[in-house]
C-alpha cells in the first residue's frame, strides 16, 4: 500500500475509531473494491487490501482511491457506441448483474430501470457504476425520463419484469412482446386458455380466486394435480396435491397471503398432473430454447434435465439431451406452434415440456432467456444469449451457430432444502474444482448463510463443465454432489448435521 493510502487509512480510522465494528476493504481480480465486516469470511475471488476501520471509514477510503468503478475488463480502451442507449429492466431472474454488465458492455450505453424491492434495492448502487438508473416504481415518471434519452431498444432477463418491460416498450414505441402477449406468457391461466383454444394442449385446469372455488376445481381437474400461482415462477408456491383436504388447506393458506407467487399475484391455478414416462436416471421433462426474429422461429437446443426434487425443484441442465432426433423434432414442432399461438414475434423464449407415454406435453412457455441456459450457450456455443437478446432488441443482425454435440455440457445447480436452516461450514469445494470435467464452480452460500426454506428452487451454487458422453456425466454428477459437505443446523433443531449436496437438496 502506498504512503498516501496509509495516510488516508490513518485519517479515516482516527475520525471514527471506536464508534462502530471493524470492517475490511477487499479487492477482486477485476480491481473492484468492497467493504466487509472483519468477522465475515472473504468470498472466493476477493482478497484484503490491508485497509481496515469503521464501515464509514472504509467507504470513504474506497471513494477516494476507486476513481474508475468499471471492472478492468471494461476499461480496455475507448468504446464506440451509437448515442442511443439500451434500456435494461432488471429484477431477480435468469441473469446476474455482473453478467449483464460484462456481456452487454460493447453493444450500447446502458440505462437500467429498477422497480425497487428487497432483491433489487441492494443492487442499485452496483448498476449505477455502469449507467443511468431509473426508478421503475413510478411508470409515468420513468417514461418521461426515458423518452428524453431517445432509447434504441429495451430488454429484460427476468420473468418478474416482463410486464413492466412491455408497458414501457409500448409507450416508448420500442420492439418487445406486446402487452396481450406478455399476459399470455406470464399468466398461467391465460396461457392455458390460449393453448387449449388453439388445439395445441388439452390438459384440464381451473382458475381459483377464492376458497369456494376449490371443490369445483377438484371436480373438473381431478387429483393428483398441480397447484401453482397464476403469476409466478421458480416453483414458488407450487405443490403436488394428492388429496382434497390437504389441497383446500393449502389454498386457504395461500389465498390469505398478501400476494401469491410474484408481486401482484392473487390467484391460483389447479392443473392436471402430467405423469412422466420412465426416464431415470435423467428427468422426465426438457426445455427448448428458441430465438424469434420477425416471427421466424429458430430453435437453439433441447435441454436435458435431471430428476426433480420434491415438490418441483430443478437441479440443472445438460446439452445435448438423451432424446432421439425424431423426438427432438417432434418437440420443436410443438414448441413452434405454441410460440406462434401466444403471439411471440421477437425475442428469446424458454419452453418447458413433460415427456409422457403419449408424447411431449407443454408445461409452460416463458418469454425470456431460461435460468442457467445462458451459461450453457457460453460453454458450448461460445455465444451469450444475453448479448443475443440485447442485439435483437436493438434490431441488429443475429448469427446463431449450430450446436455440435461432440461433448456433453452441463450446468448443475445444487439446491437448498425446503426447511429453513443455517450453513455452519462447507467442505470439499477444492475437491470439486479438481474433478476432471469441471471448468467452473460458483458458490452462492458460505459460513453464516441463512436459507429460508420453501417450495421454490433456491440454488446454492453452480457447476459448469463438459465430459465425453452421458455416462461420464452421470458419474461426475454423483461425484460433484458427494464432494461437497455442508454443516447445517435446521431452525427447528439444535442438532448440527453434515450432509452432502445431494442429501441437502432432497430435504
C-alpha positions in Angstrom: 0.0 0.0 0.0 1.3 3.5 -0.9 2.2 6.1 1.8 -0.7 8.2 0.5 -3.1 5.3 1.1 -1.6 4.6 4.5 -2.1 8.3 5.5 -5.7 8.1 4.2 -6.3 5.0 6.3 -5.0 6.7 9.4 -7.1 9.8 8.7 -10.4 7.9 8.4 -9.6 5.4 11.1 -8.9 8.1 13.7 -12.1 10.0 12.8 -14.4 7.1 13.6 -12.3 4.9 15.9 -14.4 3.0 18.5 -17.7 4.1 17.1 -18.6 1.0 15.1 -17.4 -2.5 14.3 -14.2 -3.1 12.4 -14.5 -3.5 8.6 -12.1 -4.5 5.9 -11.6 -3.3 2.3 -11.3 -6.1 -0.1 -10.5 -6.2 -3.9 -11.1 -8.7 -6.6 -9.3 -9.7 -9.8 -11.2 -7.0 -11.7 -9.8 -4.4 -9.3 -13.2 -3.7 -7.8 -13.5 -2.8 -4.1 -15.9 -3.8 -1.4 -16.3 -3.2 2.3 -17.0 -6.3 4.5 -17.2 -7.0 8.2 -13.9 -8.2 9.6 -15.5 -11.3 11.1 -17.1 -12.3 7.8 -15.3 -14.9 5.5 -13.8 -13.3 2.4 -15.6 -14.5 -0.6 -13.8 -16.6 -3.3 -12.0 -14.3 -5.8 -11.6 -11.5 -3.2 -8.6 -10.6 -1.0 -7.9 -8.0 1.6 -6.2 -4.7 0.6 -4.7 -4.1 4.1 -7.0 -1.2 4.9 -9.4 -1.6 7.9 -11.5 0.7 10.0 -15.2 1.5 10.6 -17.7 0.9 7.8 -17.9 4.6 7.1 -14.1 4.9 7.0 -13.8 2.0 4.6 -16.5 3.6 2.3 -14.6 6.9 2.3 -11.3 5.2 1.5 -12.9 3.4 -1.4 -14.4 6.6 -2.8 -11.0 8.3 -2.7 -9.0 5.5 -4.4 -11.6 3.9 -6.7 -11.9 6.5 -9.5 -13.0 4.2 -12.3 -15.6 1.8 -10.9 -15.8 -0.4 -14.0 -14.2 -3.8 -13.9 -10.7 -3.8 -15.6 -12.2 -5.9 -18.4 -14.4 -2.9 -19.3 -11.5 -0.4 -19.2 -9.6 -1.7 -22.1 -9.7 1.3 -24.4 -12.5 3.6 -25.6 -15.8 2.0 -26.6 -17.7 3.0 -29.7 -21.5 3.2 -29.5 -24.3 4.8 -31.2 -25.6 7.6 -28.9 -28.9 5.8 -28.3 -29.0 3.7 -25.2 -30.3 0.2 -24.5 -32.8 0.0 -21.6 -32.3 -3.0 -19.4 -35.2 -3.7 -17.0 -33.6 -5.5 -14.0 -35.1 -7.8 -11.4 -34.3 -11.2 -10.0 -34.2 -13.7 -12.8 -32.0 -15.5 -15.4 -29.1 -13.1 -15.3 -26.8 -11.8 -12.6 -25.9 -8.1 -12.6 -22.2 -8.8 -13.3 -23.1 -11.0 -16.3 -25.4 -8.3 -17.7 -22.8 -5.6 -17.5 -19.9 -7.7 -18.8 -21.7 -9.4 -21.7 -23.6 -6.3 -22.9 -20.9 -3.7 -22.4 -19.9 -3.4 -26.1 -23.4 -3.2 -27.5 -24.8 0.2 -26.4 -24.8 2.6 -23.5 -26.8 1.3 -20.5 -29.9 2.7 -18.9 -31.2 0.5 -16.1 -34.8 0.5 -14.9 -35.3 -1.0 -11.5 -38.5 -1.5 -9.6 -37.2 -1.3 -6.0 -37.8 -4.4 -3.9 -35.9 -6.4 -1.4 -33.7 -8.0 -4.1 -33.1 -5.1 -6.4 -32.5 -2.4 -3.7 -29.2 -3.9 -2.8 -28.0 -3.8 -6.4 -28.9 -0.3 -7.4 -25.5 1.1 -6.4 -23.8 -1.6 -8.5 -25.7 -0.7 -11.7 -25.2 3.0 -11.1 -21.5 2.5 -11.8 -22.2 1.5 -15.4 -25.1 3.6 -16.5 -28.1 5.7 -15.5 -30.6 4.1 -13.1 -34.2 5.0 -13.4 -36.8 4.1 -10.8 -39.5 1.9 -12.4 -41.9 2.2 -9.5 -43.4 5.4 -10.9 -44.2 4.4 -14.5 -45.2 7.9 -15.7 -42.1 9.5 -14.3 -39.9 6.7 -15.7 -41.5 7.1 -19.1 -40.8 10.8 -19.1 -37.2 10.3 -18.1 -36.6 7.5 -20.6 -38.3 9.3 -23.5 -35.8 12.2 -23.2 -32.9 9.7 -23.6 -34.1 8.5 -27.0 -33.5 4.8 -26.3 -32.9 2.4 -29.2 -34.1 -0.8 -27.5 -35.4 -2.5 -24.4 -34.7 -5.9 -22.9 -35.2 -7.9 -19.7 -34.0 -11.3 -18.4 -36.5 -11.5 -15.6 -39.9 -13.2 -15.5 -40.9 -10.7 -12.8 -40.0 -7.7 -15.1 -41.8 -8.8 -18.3 -45.0 -6.9 -17.6 -43.1 -3.7 -16.7 -40.9 -4.0 -19.8 -43.9 -4.5 -22.1 -45.6 -1.5 -20.6 -42.6 0.8 -21.1 -41.9 -0.6 -24.6 -45.5 0.2 -25.7 -45.3 3.8 -24.6 -41.7 4.3 -25.9 -42.6 2.6 -29.3 -39.8 0.0 -28.9 -40.0 -3.6 -30.2 -40.9 -6.1 -27.5 -43.7 -8.6 -26.7 -47.0 -6.6 -26.8 -49.0 -6.4 -23.6 -51.5 -9.0 -24.7 -48.7 -11.5 -25.5 -46.9 -10.8 -22.2 -50.0 -11.6 -20.2 -50.4 -14.8 -22.1 -46.8 -15.6 -21.3 -46.9 -14.6 -17.6 -50.4 -15.6 -16.6 -50.6 -19.4 -16.4 -54.4 -19.4 -16.7 -54.5 -17.2 -19.8 -51.7 -19.3 -21.4 -53.6 -22.5 -20.8 -56.8 -20.9 -22.3 -54.8 -19.8 -25.4 -53.2 -23.2 -26.0 -56.5 -25.0 -25.5 -58.5 -22.8 -27.8 -55.8 -23.3 -30.5 -56.0 -27.1 -30.1 -52.3 -27.3 -29.1 -52.7 -28.5 -25.5 -55.7 -30.0 -23.8 -54.9 -30.6 -20.1 -57.6 -30.0 -17.5 -57.2 -26.7 -15.5 -59.2 -24.4 -13.3 -58.7 -20.8 -12.0 -59.0 -20.4 -8.2 -59.8 -16.9 -7.0 -61.5 -17.8 -3.7 -61.5 -20.8 -1.4 -65.1 -21.5 -2.5 -63.7 -22.4 -6.0 -61.8 -25.4 -4.6 -64.5 -28.1 -4.8 -65.3 -27.2 -8.4 -61.7 -27.1 -9.3 -61.1 -30.6 -8.0 -64.3 -31.9 -9.7 -63.1 -30.5 -13.1 -59.4 -31.3 -12.9 -59.3 -34.4 -10.7 -56.4 -35.4 -8.4 -53.5 -35.7 -8.4 -53.0 -32.2 -9.7 -50.5 -29.3 -9.5 -51.4 -26.1 -7.6 -49.5 -23.0 -8.6 -49.8 -19.2 -8.7 -51.4 -17.8 -11.8 -48.5 -15.3 -11.8 -45.2 -16.7 -10.5 -42.1 -18.7 -11.4 -39.2 -20.7 -10.0 -41.6 -23.2 -8.4 -42.6 -20.5 -5.8 -45.8 -21.7 -4.0 -46.1 -24.7 -6.4 -47.3 -28.0 -4.9 -48.4 -31.5 -5.9 -51.9 -32.1 -4.5 -53.0 -35.7 -3.9 -55.9 -35.4 -1.5 -58.7 -32.8 -1.4 -58.4 -31.7 2.3 -54.7 -31.0 2.1 -55.3 -29.0 -1.1 -58.1 -27.0 0.4 -56.0 -26.2 3.5 -53.1 -25.0 1.2 -55.5 -22.9 -0.9 -56.8 -21.2 2.3 -53.2 -20.6 3.4 -52.0 -19.2 0.1 -55.1 -17.0 -0.6 -54.8 -15.5 2.9 -51.3 -14.1 1.9 -51.0 -10.6 0.6 -49.5 -12.0 -2.6 -49.2 -15.4 -4.3 -46.1 -16.0 -6.3 -44.8 -12.7 -7.8 -45.8 -9.2 -6.7 -49.4 -8.6 -7.8 -50.3 -12.2 -7.9 -53.7 -13.0 -6.2 -55.0 -16.2 -8.0 -54.1 -19.8 -8.2 -54.4 -22.4 -11.0 -55.1 -26.1 -10.5 -53.7 -28.1 -13.4 -53.9 -31.7 -14.3 -50.7 -33.5 -13.2 -48.8 -34.8 -16.2 -47.4 -38.2 -15.4 -43.9 -38.5 -16.9 -42.7 -41.6 -18.7 -39.9 -43.7 -17.1 -36.8 -41.7 -17.7 -34.3 -42.4 -14.9 -31.5 -41.7 -14.3 -32.5 -38.5 -16.2 -35.5 -36.3 -15.7 -38.9 -36.8 -17.4 -39.0 -33.2 -18.7 -36.9 -31.0 -21.0 -36.9 -27.4 -22.1 -36.5 -25.8 -25.5 -34.6 -22.5 -26.1 -35.8 -20.6 -29.1 -34.9 -17.4 -31.0 -37.7 -15.5 -32.7 -36.9 -12.8 -35.3 -39.8 -11.1 -37.1 -42.0 -14.1 -36.4 -39.4 -16.6 -37.7 -38.5 -19.2 -35.1 -35.1 -20.8 -34.7 -34.6 -23.3 -32.0 -31.2 -23.2 -30.2 -31.3 -26.6 -28.5 -33.3 -29.1 -26.4 -32.1 -29.0 -22.8 -32.0 -32.3 -20.9 -32.7 -32.3 -17.1 -32.0 -34.3 -14.0 -34.9 -35.7 -11.9 -36.8 -33.0 -9.9 -36.5 -32.8 -6.1 -40.0 -32.6 -4.5 -42.1 -30.7 -4.9 -40.8 -29.3 -8.3 -37.2 -28.1 -7.7 -34.7 -28.2 -10.5 -31.0 -29.4 -10.4 -29.6 -28.2 -13.7 -29.2 -28.7 -17.4 -27.4 -30.8 -20.0 -26.7 -30.4 -23.7 -27.4 -32.5 -25.7 -30.4 -34.3 -24.2 -30.6 -38.1 -24.4 -33.6 -37.8 -26.8 -33.5 -39.1 -30.4 -33.5 -36.7 -33.4 -37.1 -37.7 -34.3 -38.3 -37.0 -30.8 -36.5 -33.7 -30.6 -38.1 -32.7 -34.0 -41.5 -33.5 -32.5 -40.7 -31.3 -29.5 -39.5 -28.5 -31.8 -42.7 -28.6 -33.8 -44.9 -28.5 -30.7 -42.9 -25.6 -29.3 -43.1 -23.6 -32.5 -46.9 -24.0 -32.6 -47.2 -22.8 -29.0 -44.9 -19.8 -29.6 -47.0 -18.7 -32.6 -50.3 -19.1 -30.8 -49.1 -17.0 -27.9 -48.2 -14.2 -30.3 -44.4 -14.0 -29.8 -42.9 -12.2 -32.7 -39.5 -11.2 -31.4 -37.2 -12.3 -28.6 -35.9 -15.4 -26.9 -38.2 -18.0 -25.3 -37.8 -20.8 -22.8 -40.4 -23.6 -23.2 -40.7 -26.4 -20.7 -42.2 -29.8 -21.8 -43.1 -33.0 -20.0 -42.1 -36.3 -21.6 -45.1 -38.7 -21.3 -46.1 -42.0 -22.7 -48.4 -40.2 -25.1 -45.7 -37.8 -26.3 -44.4 -34.4 -25.2 -46.8 -32.1 -23.4 -46.3 -28.4 -22.8 -45.7 -27.3 -19.1 -45.3 -23.6 -19.9 -43.8 -21.1 -22.3 -41.7 -18.2 -20.9 -40.9 -15.1 -22.8 -37.3 -14.7 -21.8 -34.0 -16.5 -21.5 -34.2 -19.5 -19.3 -32.4 -19.6 -16.0 -29.0 -21.2 -16.3 -29.3 -21.5 -20.1 -27.0 -18.6 -21.0 -24.2 -20.4 -19.2 -24.9 -23.5 -21.4 -24.7 -21.4 -24.5 -21.4 -19.8 -23.5 -19.6 -23.0 -22.7 -20.9 -25.0 -25.7 -21.6 -22.4 -28.5 -19.3 -19.6 -27.4 -22.2 -17.2 -27.5 -24.0 -15.1 -24.9 -27.8 -15.3 -25.0 -27.9 -12.1 -23.0 -25.9 -10.4 -25.8 -28.1 -12.0 -28.4 -31.3 -10.8 -26.8 -29.9 -7.3 -26.5 -28.8 -7.2 -30.1 -32.2 -8.4 -31.2 -33.8 -5.6 -29.1 -31.6 -3.1 -31.0 -32.5 -4.5 -34.4 -29.0 -5.8 -35.0 -28.2 -8.9 -37.1 -28.2 -12.2 -35.2 -25.9 -15.1 -36.1 -26.9 -18.3 -34.4 -24.2 -21.1 -34.6 -25.2 -24.8 -34.9 -24.7 -26.9 -31.8 -22.1 -29.6 -32.3 -22.8 -32.5 -29.8 -19.1 -33.5 -29.6 -19.2 -33.4 -25.8 -21.9 -33.4 -23.1 -22.1 -30.0 -21.5 -23.6 -29.4 -18.1 -24.7 -26.7 -15.7 -25.6 -28.3 -12.4 -27.0 -26.2 -9.5 -27.3 -27.8 -6.1 -30.3 -26.6 -4.2 -31.3 -25.5 -0.7 -33.6 -27.6 1.4 -37.3 -26.8 1.9 -36.7 -26.4 5.6 -35.1 -23.2 6.9 -31.5 -23.7 8.1 -28.1 -22.0 8.7 -24.9 -23.1 6.9 -22.2 -23.5 9.6 -19.5 -24.7 7.3 -18.7 -26.1 3.8 -16.0 -28.7 2.9 -15.0 -30.2 -0.4 -15.0 -27.2 -2.7 -11.4 -27.6 -3.7 -12.0 -31.3 -4.3 -15.0 -30.5 -6.6 -12.9 -27.9 -8.6 -10.2 -30.5 -9.2 -12.6 -33.0 -10.8 -11.8 -33.8 -14.4 -14.5 -32.2 -16.5 -15.4 -29.3 -14.1 -14.5 -26.0 -15.7 -16.2 -23.5 -13.3 -17.6 -23.5 -9.8 -19.5 -20.6 -8.2 -20.9 -20.8 -4.7 -23.8 -18.6 -3.6 -23.6 -19.6 0.1 -20.9 -19.5 2.8 -20.5 -20.0 6.6 -23.2 -18.0 8.3 -25.7 -18.0 5.3 -29.3 -18.5 6.4 -31.5 -20.3 3.9 -35.3 -19.5 4.1 -36.7 -22.9 3.1 -39.8 -23.1 0.9 -41.1 -24.9 -2.2 -39.1 -22.8 -4.7 -35.9 -23.7 -6.4 -33.2 -21.9 -4.4 -29.8 -22.5 -6.0 -26.8 -22.6 -3.6 -24.1 -23.0 -6.3 -23.4 -23.5 -10.0 -21.0 -26.0 -11.6 -20.2 -25.8 -15.3 -18.2 -28.3 -17.4 -18.1 -30.9 -20.1 -17.5 -34.6 -20.4 -17.2 -37.1 -23.3 -20.7 -38.7 -23.0 -23.8 -39.1 -20.9 -22.4 -42.0 -19.0 -19.4 -39.8 -17.9 -21.8 -37.1 -17.0 -23.8 -39.3 -14.6 -20.6 -40.3 -13.0 -19.4 -36.7 -12.4 -22.9 -35.6 -11.4 -22.8 -38.1 -8.5 -19.2 -37.2 -7.5 -19.9 -33.5 -7.5 -22.7 -33.9 -5.1 -20.7 -36.2 -2.9 -17.7 -33.9 -2.8 -19.5 -31.0 -1.1 -20.3 -31.5 2.6 -22.4 -28.9 4.4 -22.5 -28.4 8.1 -26.1 -27.4 8.7 -28.3 -26.5 11.6 -32.1 -26.5 10.9 -34.1 -23.8 12.6 -36.3 -26.3 14.4 -33.4 -28.2 15.9 -30.1 -27.6 17.7 -28.5 -30.6 16.1 -25.8 -30.0 13.6 -25.9 -32.3 10.6 -23.3 -33.0 7.9 -24.9 -33.5 4.6 -23.6 -33.8 1.0 -25.1 -31.7 -1.7 -27.5 -34.5 -2.9 -28.7 -35.1 0.7 -29.2 -31.4 1.4 -31.3 -30.9 -1.8 -33.6 -33.9 -1.0 -34.8 -32.4 2.2 
